[in-house]
Amino acid sequence: MRNWRTRFALVCATISLWAAAPAGAQPAGGKTPALVVLDSDLAQWQSWVQPLGWRVLSVSAAANAGIDAQVQAAAEQVSDAIQSGSVDPLRVYVAGRGEAAAAVFYTVSREPDLWAAALAIGGSPRPAIDTDRLYAANVTNVPLLWISSGADDQAMAERLHSAGIPIEWRAGATAKVNEILQWLGSHAREPFPASIDCETNSPAFASCYWIRMTKFDPNERNDVLPSTRMPASIHASLDLGGFGFKTDDSGPGVLVAFLLPKYSGPLRIGDRIVALDGREIPDARRYVEIMSQITEERPATVMVQRGKVRVRIETRIILPPHAPATTARVQAQYLPAEKAVQIVSRTVTEMRVTIPAGWVPATLDWNGVPLEKMETPGCRLLTMEKELEKSGACP
């Protein structure tokens, strides 16, 4: 798992905005749909979206940026593009291919309310799952299409569905570019969905459409709202220092593609880990399968192909600590028949709630407690002090 975090961290943090050449008339108001690309093959994406006149928010390489920092940078760039008036805020999409497919799942889970739809091509969501930060609740309002090419990807798609993540899955051989882009373009983001549901482990990722959670207290539990976190697999790893590899590499063995800065371990970029304890490793996918089946730490021996030479390395198989943090969750709905906004939360002691004009007048309830009869739209600050919920205008 940490290997994927290393790979992802090396991918991006700096975002640059450029426009695909428009084909035909621009939409009314000069605003166009935008596609956030999480992989590096920008030329391919540009050729695909150029006939549509979409803009592209591209993720470019930068060192030492963490995975969450990359998601935040992407969110800030989307916000800037929307504020400039050049991008349609209701038609911003996110996509990634190969290794970046996992980043699509992760990005949607961290910042769900930015996207009209999401597209993952190839790769696997497993690295995103293994962050322990993939929440089913956050995919409720984001259509997500996964076009995969692996032999066992249907089983993974079924596992996602079982965890409550309603993705659409297609086998890669049946996918056509024009159909994929048509699928993306058919979706528009609803700024005020009548029903919302979000979960987070961090105040930095606490935006949920028309609610933003601003203060947390793990003692404020609510058994009505269990966690929607998809359980991570416990993956063993080799104690060879921070290295990264491409899970879709065809082999032989596991190609060492990345090393942490100031790496001092025995590996070199370009090495291939070709055997573990005398057992040949045909490719990276098989290596991941082998490591996922190991449940105990122990000494191990690996064979590394370095050019024409095989190097024997004594190491250990280690297991990561697995202690999920407490999360916060908010679930809310607007009931037009009752003219009521009902909010249920866990671990949240303060939130900002934005009410659109079409919802007032309406009553506002939080965790079953009536707070006020709202006569005007706008922002409400909800606070909980000594088990007493309050509502007032946002400062």
JOGICOR-V26939 format. One record per residue. SS is DSSP state (helix for helix, strand for strand, loop for the rest). OMEGA is omega in radians with two decimals (* if undefined). D_CENTER is the distance of its C-alpha to the mean C-alpha in whole Angstrom. Layout:
((SS;OMEGA;D_CENTER) (SS;OMEGA;D_CENTER))
This chain:
((loop;-3.12;15) (helix;3.09;16) (helix;3.12;17) (helix;3.11;14) (helix;3.09;13) (helix;-3.14;16) (helix;-3.07;15) (helix;-3.13;12) (helix;-3.11;14) (loop;-3.06;17) (loop;-2.91;15) (loop;2.88;14) (loop;3.14;15) (strand;-3.12;17) (strand;3.06;17) (strand;-3.07;20) (strand;3.01;21) (strand;-3.02;23) (strand;2.95;24) (loop;-3.12;25) (loop;-3.07;28) (loop;3.06;29) (loop;-3.13;31) (loop;-3.07;33) (loop;3.06;33) (loop;3.07;30) (loop;3.14;29) (helix;3.13;31) (helix;3.12;31) (helix;-3.13;29) (loop;-3.11;26) (strand;2.98;24) (strand;3.14;20) (strand;3.12;18) (strand;3.04;15) (strand;-3.09;13) (strand;-3.09;13) (loop;3.06;11) (loop;-2.99;14) (loop;-3.07;17) (loop;-3.04;19) (helix;-3.13;20) (helix;3.13;23) (helix;3.13;22) (helix;3.13;20) (helix;3.14;23) (helix;-3.14;25) (helix;-3.01;23) (helix;-3.10;22) (helix;3.12;26) (helix;-3.11;28) (helix;-3.11;26) (loop;3.13;26) (loop;2.97;22) (strand;-3.14;21) (strand;2.98;18) (strand;-2.98;16) (strand;3.11;16) (strand;-3.11;15) (strand;-2.99;18) (loop;3.02;18) (loop;-3.03;19) (loop;2.91;20) (loop;3.05;19) (loop;3.14;16) (loop;-3.09;13) (helix;3.14;10) (helix;3.09;9) (helix;3.11;12) (helix;3.13;11) (helix;3.12;8) (helix;3.12;11) (helix;3.10;13) (helix;3.13;12) (helix;3.12;12) (helix;-3.14;15) (helix;3.07;16) (helix;3.14;15) (helix;3.13;17) (helix;3.14;20) (helix;3.11;20) (helix;-3.13;21) (helix;3.13;23) (loop;3.12;25) (loop;-3.08;26) (loop;-3.08;25) (strand;3.10;22) (strand;-3.09;21) (strand;-3.13;19) (strand;-3.10;19) (strand;3.03;18) (strand;-3.07;15) (strand;3.09;13) (strand;-3.07;10) (strand;3.07;11) (strand;-3.12;11) (strand;3.06;14) (helix;-3.13;15) (helix;-3.09;13) (helix;3.11;10) (helix;3.11;9) (helix;3.13;7) (helix;3.09;5) (helix;3.11;5) (helix;-3.09;4) (helix;-3.11;2) (helix;3.10;2) (helix;-3.13;4) (helix;-3.11;4) (helix;-3.10;5) (loop;-3.01;7) (helix;-2.95;8) (helix;3.09;12) (helix;-2.81;12) (loop;2.99;11) (loop;3.11;14) (strand;-3.10;12) (strand;-3.08;10) (strand;3.05;11) (strand;-3.12;11) (strand;-3.13;14) (loop;3.09;15) (loop;-3.12;14) (loop;3.06;12) (loop;-3.04;9) (helix;3.12;12) (helix;3.10;10) (helix;3.10;7) (helix;-3.03;9) (loop;2.97;12) (loop;-3.02;10) (loop;3.14;11) (loop;3.05;8) (loop;-3.03;7) (strand;-3.13;9) (helix;-3.11;11) (helix;-3.01;12) (helix;3.13;9) (helix;-3.07;9) (loop;-3.05;13) (loop;3.14;14) (loop;3.06;11) (strand;-3.08;13) (strand;-3.13;11) (strand;3.08;13) (strand;3.08;13) (strand;-2.95;16) (strand;-3.10;17) (loop;-3.10;20) (loop;-3.09;20) (loop;-3.09;23) (loop;-3.07;22) (helix;3.09;18) (helix;3.10;20) (helix;3.10;20) (helix;3.10;16) (helix;3.11;16) (helix;3.08;19) (helix;3.09;17) (helix;3.11;14) (helix;3.14;16) (helix;3.12;18) (loop;3.11;15) (loop;3.13;15) (loop;-2.96;12) (loop;3.13;14) (loop;2.95;13) (strand;-3.08;16) (strand;3.06;17) (strand;3.03;19) (strand;-3.04;21) (helix;-3.07;21) (helix;-3.08;25) (helix;-3.03;25) (loop;3.06;23) (loop;-3.03;24) (helix;-3.09;23) (helix;3.11;25) (helix;3.13;23) (helix;-3.13;20) (helix;3.07;20) (helix;3.11;22) (helix;3.12;20) (helix;-3.05;17) (helix;-3.14;20) (loop;-3.10;21) (loop;3.05;18) (loop;-3.14;19) (loop;3.06;17) (loop;-3.07;19) (loop;3.13;19) (loop;3.10;21) (loop;-3.13;20) (loop;3.13;23) (strand;3.14;21) (strand;-3.11;17) (strand;-3.12;16) (strand;3.09;13) (strand;-3.13;13) (strand;3.00;12) (loop;-3.03;13) (loop;3.06;14) (helix;3.12;16) (helix;-3.13;14) (helix;-3.01;11) (loop;3.12;14) (strand;-3.11;14) (strand;3.10;14) (loop;-3.07;16) (loop;3.04;20) (strand;2.95;19) (strand;3.08;18) (strand;-3.02;19) (strand;3.08;21) (strand;-3.04;23) (strand;3.03;22) (loop;-3.10;24) (loop;3.12;24) (loop;3.13;27) (loop;-3.07;26) (loop;3.12;25) (loop;-3.06;25) (loop;3.08;26) (loop;-3.10;25) (loop;3.06;21) (loop;3.10;20) (loop;3.06;17) (loop;-3.13;14) (strand;3.06;12) (loop;-3.05;12) (loop;3.11;15) (loop;2.99;14) (loop;3.07;17) (loop;-3.08;19) (loop;3.00;20) (strand;3.09;23) (strand;3.10;23) (strand;-3.10;26) (loop;-3.09;27) (loop;-3.08;28) (loop;-3.08;26) (loop;3.09;22) (strand;3.14;22) (strand;-3.14;19) (strand;3.13;20) (loop;-3.07;19) (loop;3.14;18) (loop;3.08;19) (loop;-3.02;23) (loop;3.11;26) (loop;0.07;28) (loop;3.10;30) (loop;-3.10;28) (strand;-3.12;25) (strand;3.08;25) (strand;-3.04;25) (strand;-3.09;23) (strand;3.00;22) (strand;3.10;23) (loop;3.02;23) (loop;-3.12;25) (loop;3.10;28) (loop;-3.12;28) (loop;-3.12;31) (loop;-3.02;31) (loop;-3.06;32) (loop;3.02;30) (loop;3.06;30) (loop;-3.08;28) (loop;3.04;29) (loop;3.01;30) (strand;3.05;29) (strand;-2.95;29) (strand;3.13;31) (strand;3.08;33) (strand;-3.11;32) (loop;3.10;35) (loop;-3.12;37) (strand;-3.11;34) (strand;3.10;33) (loop;-3.06;30) (loop;-3.09;30) (loop;-3.06;26) (helix;-3.14;23) (helix;3.13;22) (helix;3.09;25) (helix;3.12;24) (helix;3.12;21) (helix;-3.13;23) (helix;-3.09;26) (helix;-3.13;24) (helix;-3.13;22) (loop;-3.12;25) (loop;-3.04;27) (loop;-3.12;27) (loop;3.05;30) (loop;-3.11;30) (strand;3.03;33) (strand;-3.14;34) (strand;3.08;34) (strand;3.10;35) (strand;3.01;33) (strand;-3.11;35) (strand;3.05;33) (strand;-3.13;34) (strand;-3.01;35) (loop;3.13;37) (loop;-3.06;40) (strand;3.02;40) (strand;-3.10;38) (strand;3.11;38) (strand;-3.11;38) (strand;3.04;35) (strand;-3.10;36) (strand;3.08;33) (strand;2.95;31) (strand;-3.10;28) (strand;3.10;26) (strand;-3.13;24) (loop;2.99;21) (loop;-3.07;22) (loop;-3.13;20) (loop;-3.09;20) (loop;3.13;17) (loop;3.05;18) (loop;-3.13;19) (loop;3.03;16) (strand;3.13;17) (strand;3.05;17) (strand;3.12;18) (strand;-3.06;19) (strand;3.10;22) (strand;3.00;24) (strand;-3.11;26) (strand;-3.04;29) (loop;-3.12;32) (loop;-3.14;35) (loop;-3.02;35) (loop;-3.06;34) (strand;2.99;32) (strand;-3.10;28) (strand;-3.09;27) (strand;3.02;25) (strand;-3.09;24) (strand;3.03;22) (strand;3.07;22) (loop;-3.11;22) (strand;3.10;22) (strand;3.04;25) (strand;3.09;25) (strand;3.05;23) (strand;-3.07;23) (strand;3.14;24) (strand;-3.07;25) (strand;3.12;27) (loop;-3.07;28) (helix;-3.08;31) (helix;-3.10;31) (helix;-3.09;31) (loop;0.00;34) (loop;-3.14;36) (strand;3.04;34) (strand;-3.13;34) (strand;3.11;31) (strand;3.07;31) (strand;-3.11;28) (loop;3.08;28) (loop;-3.12;31) (strand;3.07;33) (strand;-3.09;35) (strand;-3.12;34) (strand;2.97;36) (strand;-3.08;37) (strand;3.14;35) (loop;-3.10;37) (loop;3.09;35) (loop;3.09;32) (strand;-3.03;29) (strand;3.03;28) (strand;3.05;29) (strand;3.13;28) (strand;-3.13;28) (strand;3.09;29) (strand;3.12;30) (strand;-3.13;33) (loop;3.09;35) (loop;3.11;33) (strand;3.14;35) (strand;3.13;32) (strand;3.08;33) (strand;3.11;32) (strand;3.12;33) (strand;3.10;32) (loop;3.12;30) (loop;*;31))
